[in-house]
Amino acid sequence: MKTIDDLLRDGVAGERVFVRADLNVPLAGDTITDDGRIRAAVPTISRLAEAGARVIVASHLGRPKGEPDPRFSLAPVATRLGELLGREVAFATDTVGDSAKATVAALGDGEVTLLENLRFQAGETAKDDAERAAFADELAALADLYVGDGFGAVHRKHASVFDLPARLPHAAGGLIATEVGVLRRLTDEVERPYAVVLGGAKVSDKLGVIDHLLERADRILIGGGMAYTFLKAQGHEVGNSLLQEDQLEAVRGYLKRAEARGVEFVLPVDVLAVAEFPDLASKAPADPRTVGVDAIPADLMGLDIGPKTQELYAAKLADAATVFWNGPMGVFEHPDFDGGTRAVAQALLDSSAFTVVGGGDSAAAVRLLGFDETAFGHISTGGGASLEYLEGKTLPGLAALED
């Protein structure tokens, strides 16, 4: 796989370089509430601009239905990207239309533009190969070179991720090169003991990665909403907690496999439970009760791991040499239920292990809870992409960058 270093050695001055970034940030109106993905994209864009390239940045944001939707405009992202780059970023108000063509044509050496949301065009996400290819042809007409750097989208077979690299000389950006290097340390070059922490709402979102990691990990810790399906599979009553009844047999199978393979499966021993889901906007006190997992009342729902579980998980992570964490331990957006996620993050910081935070809600939690991102071994920009890589799947966006 050619990298941006190869492009820079060959020289990019005056070349129109299309950078497929992942700038899919959360917005509250026009306010960006977490700019982590924009900051992650800056080094590659900056290196190209400083080398005299005419940089065309493109990304998706949200899930518009193949047509313009002002709620998902990248205009606020263009402003923030310019602030982080320390240079003006011209914004094209369409993707391949008159504004995009004119904005790209006006670029000088070392200048940067951001195109409007790729998913405003139906061809970007089309299942039909011909429709996707036609959109990729329009994108290719804007550029001379392609740099794939949107790791959070490489598991998608989308026009700008999969089809466009075949139409232009291409290379992996610095972010993708870093992400792939980290993931290899979690699959091919693992230092042991290897501990995995999985959280989030649904077991069904993690089935593939659990299946794959049972062959590789030494210890798997479970938290978040998905923990209650595991607890139910062990015979515990979970009250009104989140439960996927249709996954109970699969979970029982994983527990049996783990025992047979000598993989330690660690589940909560206590939880914080309430009668009603809290108001996340007001952050009003929810007055949770700490209850053992063998005594969750029928009218309560668990929303975080309890203090004994926090201590247990910290102890299970203390001697690890490698830790991968994907998914919060509870409803971390509310201060009454951020303790479990905070405890896991702190345990990673206290450990001497190589620690990887696997994107998505985990990365957002690290930032929201005020932890120093640089203190972790790596914080991924792509939760879904990381999980699919760990499942052993071929990621279309990575395959497209291979020569």
C-alpha positions in Angstrom: 0.0 0.0 0.0 1.5 3.3 -1.1 1.4 6.0 1.6 1.4 9.8 1.6 5.2 9.7 2.2 5.6 8.1 -1.2 3.4 10.8 -2.8 5.4 13.6 -1.1 8.7 12.1 -2.2 7.4 12.1 -5.8 6.2 15.7 -5.4 2.7 17.0 -5.2 3.2 20.8 -5.9 0.5 22.0 -8.2 -1.4 18.7 -8.1 -5.1 18.5 -7.3 -5.1 16.0 -4.4 -8.5 14.6 -3.4 -8.4 13.7 0.4 -11.2 11.4 1.5 -11.4 12.3 5.2 -13.8 11.3 7.9 -15.2 14.6 9.3 -18.5 13.0 10.6 -18.6 15.0 13.8 -21.6 15.4 16.1 -23.5 18.7 15.7 -25.9 20.6 17.9 -27.4 22.9 15.4 -24.3 24.5 13.8 -22.2 23.8 16.9 -19.6 21.0 16.7 -19.8 19.2 20.1 -16.7 17.0 19.5 -14.0 17.9 16.9 -11.8 14.9 17.5 -12.2 13.6 13.9 -11.4 17.0 12.4 -8.3 17.2 14.5 -7.3 13.7 13.4 -7.6 14.7 9.7 -5.4 17.8 10.0 -1.9 16.3 9.8 -2.4 14.7 6.4 -4.2 17.8 4.9 -1.5 20.1 6.4 1.4 18.0 5.0 -0.1 18.1 1.5 -0.9 21.8 1.6 2.6 22.6 2.9 4.1 20.6 0.0 2.2 22.8 -2.5 -0.7 20.5 -3.3 -4.2 21.9 -4.2 -6.1 20.0 -1.6 -9.7 18.9 -2.1 -11.2 17.5 1.1 -14.4 15.4 1.0 -16.4 13.7 3.7 -19.8 12.5 4.7 -21.7 13.8 7.8 -24.7 12.0 9.2 -27.2 10.0 7.2 -28.9 12.3 4.7 -31.0 10.4 2.2 -29.0 11.1 -1.0 -30.1 14.7 -1.3 -29.2 18.1 0.2 -30.3 18.5 3.8 -29.2 21.6 5.7 -29.1 19.7 9.0 -26.1 17.8 7.7 -24.2 20.6 5.9 -20.4 20.5 6.3 -20.2 24.3 6.4 -19.5 24.4 10.2 -16.8 21.8 9.7 -15.1 24.0 7.0 -14.8 26.8 9.5 -13.4 24.6 12.2 -11.0 22.9 9.8 -9.7 26.3 8.8 -9.1 27.2 12.4 -7.2 24.0 13.1 -5.1 24.3 9.9 -4.4 27.9 10.4 -5.3 28.7 6.8 -8.5 29.5 5.0 -10.6 26.6 3.8 -12.8 27.5 0.8 -16.2 25.8 1.0 -18.0 24.4 -2.0 -21.8 24.4 -1.5 -22.2 21.3 -3.6 -20.2 18.1 -4.2 -19.7 17.8 -8.0 -21.7 20.8 -9.3 -20.9 24.3 -10.4 -19.7 25.4 -6.9 -17.4 22.4 -6.5 -15.9 22.9 -10.0 -15.4 26.6 -9.6 -14.0 26.3 -6.1 -11.5 23.6 -7.2 -10.6 25.6 -10.3 -9.8 28.6 -8.2 -7.4 26.7 -5.9 -3.8 27.9 -5.8 -0.8 25.8 -4.7 -1.1 25.1 -1.0 -4.7 26.0 -0.8 -7.6 23.9 0.6 -11.2 23.4 -0.1 -13.9 21.3 1.5 -16.7 19.9 -0.7 -20.3 19.7 0.6 -21.5 16.4 2.2 -20.8 13.5 -0.1 -24.0 11.8 1.0 -26.1 14.6 -0.5 -25.5 12.6 -3.7 -27.4 9.3 -4.0 -24.5 7.8 -6.0 -22.2 7.9 -2.9 -23.9 5.1 -1.0 -25.7 3.4 -3.9 -25.9 -0.4 -3.9 -25.9 -0.3 -7.7 -22.3 -0.5 -9.0 -23.0 1.5 -12.1 -24.7 4.4 -10.1 -21.8 4.4 -7.7 -19.3 4.3 -10.6 -20.9 7.3 -12.3 -20.6 9.4 -9.2 -17.0 8.3 -8.8 -16.3 9.4 -12.3 -17.6 12.9 -11.5 -15.4 13.1 -8.4 -12.3 11.9 -10.3 -12.7 14.7 -12.8 -12.0 17.1 -10.0 -8.6 15.7 -9.0 -5.2 14.3 -10.2 -4.4 12.2 -7.1 -6.3 10.4 -4.3 -5.4 10.1 -0.7 -7.6 7.8 1.5 -7.6 9.0 5.1 -11.1 8.5 6.4 -10.5 5.5 8.5 -14.0 5.7 10.0 -15.5 5.0 6.5 -13.2 2.3 5.1 -15.7 -0.5 6.0 -18.2 1.1 3.6 -18.3 0.2 -0.1 -19.1 3.8 -1.1 -18.1 5.7 -4.2 -15.6 8.0 -2.6 -14.1 5.2 -0.5 -14.0 2.2 -2.8 -14.6 3.3 -6.5 -12.7 6.5 -6.7 -9.2 5.1 -5.8 -9.5 2.9 -8.9 -9.7 6.0 -11.1 -6.8 8.0 -9.7 -3.2 7.3 -8.5 -3.8 6.6 -4.9 -2.2 6.4 -1.5 -3.1 6.0 2.2 -3.0 9.0 4.4 -1.1 9.2 7.7 -4.2 8.5 9.8 -5.1 5.3 7.9 -1.5 4.1 8.1 -1.4 4.7 11.8 -4.8 3.0 12.4 -3.8 -0.1 10.4 -0.5 -0.3 12.2 -2.3 -0.2 15.6 -4.8 -2.8 14.5 -2.0 -5.2 13.5 -0.7 -4.9 17.1 -4.1 -6.2 18.2 -4.2 -9.1 15.7 -0.9 -10.2 14.4 1.7 -8.8 16.9 -0.1 -9.0 20.3 1.8 -8.6 23.5 0.2 -10.7 26.3 -1.8 -10.7 28.5 -4.3 -9.3 26.0 -7.4 -7.9 27.7 -10.5 -6.6 25.8 -13.2 -4.4 27.3 -16.5 -4.4 25.4 -19.5 -2.2 26.2 -22.2 -0.3 24.5 -25.9 -1.1 24.2 -26.4 -4.2 22.1 -24.7 -7.6 22.1 -25.7 -8.0 18.4 -23.4 -5.1 17.5 -20.4 -7.0 18.9 -21.2 -10.7 18.0 -18.6 -10.8 15.2 -15.8 -9.2 17.2 -16.5 -11.4 20.3 -16.4 -14.5 18.0 -13.0 -13.4 16.6 -11.5 -12.3 19.9 -12.4 -15.6 21.6 -9.5 -17.0 19.5 -7.1 -14.3 20.5 -7.8 -12.5 23.8 -6.8 -13.8 27.2 -9.5 -11.9 29.1 -12.8 -10.2 28.0 -14.6 -7.8 30.2 -18.2 -6.9 29.5 -20.1 -3.8 30.4 -22.8 -1.4 29.1 -26.3 -2.4 28.1 -25.0 -5.6 26.5 -23.9 -6.9 29.9 -27.5 -7.7 30.8 -28.0 -10.2 28.1 -24.8 -12.0 29.4 -26.1 -11.8 32.9 -29.5 -13.2 31.8 -27.7 -16.0 30.0 -26.1 -16.9 33.3 -29.5 -17.2 35.0 -29.8 -13.7 36.6 -32.9 -11.7 36.5 -32.2 -8.2 35.0 -35.4 -6.3 35.7 -36.2 -3.7 33.1 -32.6 -3.5 31.9 -31.8 -3.6 28.2 -32.1 -7.2 27.1 -31.8 -9.0 23.7 -33.7 -12.2 24.2 -32.9 -13.4 20.7 -29.2 -13.3 21.5 -29.3 -15.5 24.7 -28.4 -18.7 22.9 -25.5 -17.1 21.1 -24.2 -15.6 24.4 -24.4 -18.9 26.2 -22.4 -20.4 23.3 -19.7 -17.8 23.7 -19.5 -18.4 27.5 -19.0 -22.1 26.9 -16.4 -21.5 24.2 -14.5 -19.1 26.5 -14.4 -21.7 29.3 -13.2 -24.4 26.9 -10.5 -22.2 25.5 -9.4 -20.8 28.9 -10.4 -17.3 28.0 -11.5 -15.4 31.1 -14.9 -13.8 30.7 -15.5 -11.1 33.3 -19.1 -9.8 33.9 -20.4 -7.2 36.4 -21.0 -8.2 40.0 -23.0 -5.1 40.8 -24.8 -2.3 38.9 -26.3 1.1 39.4 -30.1 0.9 38.8 -33.0 3.3 38.5 -36.7 3.1 37.9 -36.8 5.5 34.9 -34.2 6.4 32.3 -32.7 9.8 33.3 -33.1 13.1 31.4 -29.7 13.5 29.7 -30.4 17.1 28.7 -31.0 18.5 32.2 -28.6 16.1 34.0 -31.1 16.1 36.9 -30.1 13.7 39.7 -31.4 10.2 39.0 -30.7 8.8 42.5 -29.5 5.3 41.4 -29.3 2.3 43.7 -26.3 0.0 43.8 -27.5 -3.6 43.6 -25.8 -7.0 43.1 -26.4 -8.7 39.8 -28.2 -11.5 41.7 -30.6 -9.0 43.2 -31.8 -6.5 40.5 -35.4 -5.6 41.3 -38.0 -6.3 38.7 -39.0 -2.6 38.4 -35.4 -1.2 38.0 -33.0 -1.0 35.1 -29.3 -1.1 35.3 -27.5 1.9 33.7 -23.9 1.5 34.8 -21.5 -1.0 36.4 -21.3 -0.6 40.2 -18.4 0.2 42.4 -17.3 -3.4 43.1 -17.3 -4.1 39.4 -15.2 -0.9 38.8 -12.6 -2.2 41.3 -12.8 -5.7 39.7 -12.3 -4.4 36.2 -9.4 -2.2 37.3 -7.7 -5.2 38.8 -8.3 -7.3 35.7 -6.6 -4.6 33.6 -3.7 -3.9 35.9 -1.4 -6.7 34.6 -2.4 -6.5 30.9 0.3 -5.9 28.2 -2.3 -5.0 25.6 -5.8 -3.6 26.1 -8.5 -2.9 23.5 -11.6 -1.0 24.7 -14.7 -0.4 22.7 -18.0 0.8 24.2 -18.9 2.7 27.4 -19.7 0.9 30.6 -22.9 2.8 31.1 -24.9 6.0 30.2 -21.8 8.1 30.6 -23.6 11.2 29.3 -25.3 11.5 32.7 -23.0 12.3 35.7 -24.8 9.6 37.9 -23.8 6.9 35.4 -20.3 7.9 34.2 -18.4 6.2 37.0 -17.9 2.9 35.2 -16.7 4.4 32.0 -14.5 6.8 34.0 -13.0 3.8 36.0 -12.1 1.9 32.9 -10.5 4.9 31.3 -8.5 5.5 34.4 -7.5 1.8 34.6 -6.1 2.1 31.1 -4.1 5.2 32.1 -2.8 3.5 35.2 -1.7 0.4 33.3 1.7 0.0 31.6 -0.1 -1.7 28.7 -0.4 -0.6 25.1 -3.9 0.8 25.2 -6.3 1.3 22.3 -9.6 3.1 22.6 -11.7 1.8 19.7 -13.5 4.9 18.5 -17.2 5.8 18.5 -18.8 6.3 22.0 -15.6 5.3 23.8 -13.5 8.0 22.2 -16.3 10.5 22.8 -16.5 9.5 26.4 -12.8 10.0 26.9 -13.0 13.5 25.7 -16.3 14.3 27.5 -15.0 13.0 30.8 -11.9 15.3 30.5 -9.1 12.7 30.0 -5.9 13.5 28.3 -6.2 11.8 24.9 -2.4 11.7 24.4 -2.0 9.5 27.5 -3.6 6.5 25.8 -1.7 4.4 23.3 -4.1 5.2 20.5 -7.7 6.5 20.2 -9.2 5.3 17.0 -11.4 7.5 14.8 -13.4 4.5 13.5 -15.4 2.3 15.9 -17.2 0.3 13.2 -14.1 0.0 11.0 -12.0 -1.1 14.0 -14.5 -3.8 15.0 -14.8 -5.2 11.4 -11.0 -5.3 11.1 -10.8 -7.2 14.4 -13.5 -9.6 13.0 -11.1 -10.4 10.2 -13.3 -8.9 7.5 -11.9 -7.3 4.3 -12.5 -3.6 4.5 -13.4 -2.2 1.0 -11.6 1.2 1.6 -8.4 -0.5 2.6 -8.6 -3.1 -0.2 -9.0 -0.2 -2.7 -5.8 1.4 -1.6 -3.7 -1.7 -2.2 -1.7 -1.8 -5.4 
